[in-house]
Amino acid sequence: MTWIDITTKVAASDGLSPISIDDVELVVVRVEDDWWAFEDRCSHAGCAFSQDGEMDDTTVICYCHGSEFDITTGQPTRPPAEEPIRTFPIRMRDGVLEIDV
């Protein structure tokens, strides 16, 4: 694994933080004390969660067509999406937020 420091790229709030690493568009979000990272595209129609999405605990909702995904696994939990989204390992280590893409 190659961990990349993304501390300065991520907003301090609990909202969706879109970032780009090596041409990979991601969203980073904090839910309570845990950090999660997932691709910034719904697998149904490619809408960007950072523009058309909202979080409900560990579920990201795509408002383009109503698909929902569990961000802990990437699995769709509500159609029309049938394919999962990619998730990425993320960790907080000594005050530094790191991701492996």
Protein Blocks (a to p, Z undefined) as FASTA:
>chain_A
ZZddfklmpcfbfbdcdddeehiacddddehjbccdddfbdfklopafklmgccehjacc
dfknopacdfknopafbdfbfbdcdddddddeehiacddZZ
